[in-house]
């Protein structure tokens, strides 16, 4: 086990706080108009976001202090519990917008898919740290992980939630690459993954409409292409410096999911290219610092844990920004730290806490 330092990585913590602060500001800016109009309370969403952020910061603090060897020993149980939750959400989960993704009642509900993302990283970090030498063999090394990833993704697709399934598969794939899987195996796996995504798109008419809208959103400007068009209009309207915080127009009438999936479009309109680029820059520093922490520890479990969580958060940000900029088909992926959300924000911050924990053992 690596030697322990007395303090956590302040730079990584600072970057997260910057993103979280931007998120709270943008949640208020993007939601105040519609919250006042529909709910009679312009502070409705930002108040809830502050509550979730507080809970997430508490979770981050606890995760930064937990015994990582104990976490490693509990990885199987954490994964099993998360899988049970994924099954339960299909049986007793509440349905919103045609998807069964939540367990609980009202504001006390949470998404098991957010739990499984972190649970998969913890389990794979532990398993790969022990069995990485087997990865050169497809049947004995790689296949068991593929079976697990396939099971998790099928359960998530049953909700249905293609975006989260892609995020889980992508994170697991990159973690396998970091752990030393063969390049030829990874190439075949990548082709298989692309084929699976294409099949998932073709088998669901609404996904096919989203994909064709991605190719040409103006072919259906008031239907499947509406979100992408309005998002691009918001980004284009911002220019270099933006129209000013809270002065955006697209969020008032046009952009759907303005405070969740498309909050980056609102940010781009109000803060302009400068503001949008600044957020990207902070995320880039986040990636750099996360991987620096991962490679600075001599414990393989801790190293893979920090790398996996950094990949998980970064990949989600890439998907979200790709959707908002019209570079990817529309999915239901939020922007980490910035989008409005409960369980997503809390478990992301818990993941950050684990990375901060690992930083205490970095050389």
N, C-alpha and C positions, 0 to 999 in steps of 0.2 A: 504493500500500500504506500502511496506517495506521502511525502512529509507534508504536514499541515501548516499553512500560513495563519497568521493572526487576523488577517483582514480579507474581505472579498474584493472583487474587481470593481472599483468605483466607476471607471469609464463605461463599462457595460451597463451598470446600474443607471448611470446618468443618461445614457442613450435611451434606455427604456422609459425613464421618467419624462424625457423630452417628447417622445412619441405619444406617451399616455396623456401628457398635458395638451398637446396638439389635438388629440382625439377628443378630450372633454370639450375643448373650445369649439371644434368643428361639429360635434354632436349637437351642441346648443344652437350653433348658427344654422345648421342644416335642418333642424327639426322644429325650431321655435314657431315658425309661421303655421305649419300644418298642425302642430300640437295645440296652438291657441285656437285655430279654426275648428278643429275636429273634437278637441277635448276640453277646450276652455282654459287651458293651462300651458303657457309657453315653456314652462320649466319642467314639464312632465318627464320627458326623455332624459334631459341632462341630469335631473335629480336622481333618476334610477341608475344612470351611468356612473354617477359619483358613488352610489351605494355599491354597485358591482366592482368599481375600481378599488374602493376601500377593502372589500372582501378579498379581492385579488391580491392586493398589497399585503394583507395579513397572511394569505396563503403563500405568497412569495417569501415572506419572512420566515414562516415555519419551514418551507421547503429548503431554504438556504441554511437551516440549522439541523435538519434531519440527518441521522446517521446513514450515510450512503451505502455502507455495507449491509445495514438492515434493509434498506430499500432494495438492494440487489437480491437479498434472500427472499424478499416478498414479491419479486417480479412475477412469478407464476400465478400467485394468488390475485395480484392486481389485474393481470391479463384475463384470468378466468372470470373475475367479477365484472370486468368491462364487457366481456362477451355475453354474459348473462343479461346485462343491461341492454345490450343491442337486441337480444331476443325479446326481452320484455317490452321494449318500445314498440315492437311490431304487434304485440298482443294487447297491451293496455295503454299504449302511448296516445297522447292527444294529437288530433289532426288539425293542421293549419295550412291553408293554401294547397290542399290535396296531398300533403306529406305528413307522415307519422314520425316525427323526429323528437318529440318532447315527452318526458315523464314528469308527472307532478300535477299540481293544481294551480292554474293561473300564474301569478308572478313567482311562485315557488318552483316552477318547472325548470328542467335543465335538459340538455341534449347529450345523450350517451355517446354520440359520435365524437364529441369533444373530449370525452374521457378516454375513448379507445385510441385516439391519436397519440396521446401522451403515454398511455399504457403500452402501446406497441413499441414506442421508442425505448421505454425502460426495459421491456422484456427482451427486445432484440439486442440492446446494448449488453445486457447480462449474458444472453445466450452466445452472442458472437464473441464476447471476450473470453469465453470458455472453449468454444468450438470453432474458432476462426480457421484452424488448420484443416477442418473438414470442407471448407468452402471450395477447394479445388475440385472436389468430387460433386457432380451434379446430383446424383441419387442420394448420397449420404449427407451431403452438406447443404446444397442449395434448395433441393426439392422440398424439404420440410418447411422452410421459410415461405416458399411459394404457395404451399398448401394453406398455411396460416393466413398469408396476405389475401389469397383468393377467398377464403372463408369470410374474413372480415369485410372485404369489399362487397361480397354478395349480400351480406346482411345490411350493409349501408345502402346498397343499390335497391334493396327491397323497400326502403323507407318512402319514396326513392330520393337519393341524393348522390348524383354522379360526381359533383364537384368535390365533395369530401372523400369519396372513394378514390378519385384521382389523386387527391392530396395524400391520403394514407399510402397508396401504392407508390407514388413518387418518392415520398420520404423513405419508405422501406427500401426501395430500389437504390437510392443514393447511399443509404446506410450500408447496404450490402457491398456497394462499390468501395466505400471508405474502408470497410472491413477486409477487403482484399479478394473479392470474388473474381473469377476469371473474366477477362475481357470478352472472350467468345461467348460465354454464358450470358453475360450482361447484354451483349448485342442481340442475341436470340430473344432474351427476355424483353428487351425494349420493343422489338418487332411484335412480339406476342401481346404486349401491353397496348400498343397502338391498335392492333387488330381488335382487342377486347373493347377498347373505347369506341371504335368505329361501329362494332356490333351493337353496343349499348345505345349509340345514337340512332342507328337504323331501326332498332326494335321499338323505339318509343317515338310516336309522331311529334310530340312537342319538342323533343330533343332534336329531331331532324329539322323542324322549323327553325329552331335556334341556330343550328349549324348553317342552314342555307341563308339565314339572316346575317350571320357572321360574314359569309362570302359576299353578300350584297344586301346590306340593310335597307337600302332605298327601294328594293323590290317590294317590300311590305312595310312602308314607313309608319303606318298606324297600327301595325300588328307586331309580328315577331321582331321587326327591326327598330321598333320605337325606342326601346331602352338604349341601344347603341347610338342611335342618331342623336337623342337628347343629351347623352353623355358627351359625345363629341362636340355638340354645339356649346355645351357648358365649358368644356376645356378650351375651345377656340375663342369663346367670348372673353376669357380671362386675360388674353394677351400676355404681355411680359410681366406686369405688376398686379394684375387682377382688378376687379371692379370694386374691391374693398370688402373687408370682413363684414358678414351679415347683410351685404347688399346684393347678393346674387339673386337672379330672377328665376333661373331654371328650377331651383329647388321648390319654388312656390307652387308651380302648376304642372311641371313637365317630367322631371326626373323621378322615376319610380325608385323605391328603396333608397331614398336620398340620404338617410342617416345610417344606413347599413351597407349594402353591397356597393352602392355608387357614391359613397361619401367623398371619395377621391376626386370625382368630377366636380362636386361642390367646392372642394378645396381649390381645384384648379381654376374655377371661375372666379372665386373671391380673392385668392392669393396669387393667381397668375402662374406663369411658368417658373418664376423665382420660388414661390412657395411650394409648388409641386416638386421642383427639382431639389429643394432643401429636404423634403421628406424622403425622397429617394436617396439622397446623400447620407442621411441619418441611418437609413436601413442598410446602406453599404458599409458604414462604419460598424453597425450592429453585427453584420456577417463577419467582417474582419475580426472583431473582438471576440465573437463567439468561437470562431475557429482557432484563434490564438489561445484561448483558454483550453480548448480541446487538445491542441498539440503540446501544451506546456505541462501536462500531467503525465506521469509515467504509469498510471493505472489504466489498463485497457478499458475496463468498464466505465470509468469516469470519462475517459476520452471519447468513447463512442456515445455516451449519454449526452455530453455537451454538444458534440457534433450533430447528433440526431435531432436534438431540440432546436438547435440553430437552423438546421435544414428544414425542419417542420414549419417553423415560423416564417422563414424566408420564402419557401415555396408557396405558402399561402398568400404572402404579399405579392409575389410575382404573378400568381393566377389572378388575384383581384385586380391589380393594376393592368394586367393584360386584357381583362374583360372591359374595364372602364375605358381604355384607350382603343378598343376595337381590334386588339391584336389576338384575342381569343374569343371563342363562343361564350355566351352568357352562362354563368354558373352561379350557384348560391354561396359563394365564398366571400367572407368578410375580410376587411383589411386589418391585420393584427394591431392591437393597441389603439386604433383610431376609430374603427366602426363601432356603432352602438351594438351592445350585446352583453348577455349575462354570463352564461356558462363558457362561451368562447373566450371572453376577456379573463375570467377567473382562472381557467385552466392554462391559458397562455402565460399568465403571470406566475402561476405555480411552476410551469416549465422554466421560466426565467430564474426563479428561485433555485431550482436544481442546478442550473448553469453557474449561478453565483456560488453555490455550495462547492461545485467542482473547482472554481477559481481559487478557493482557499487551499487546495492541494496542488496548485500549479507551481512549477519551479521558476 
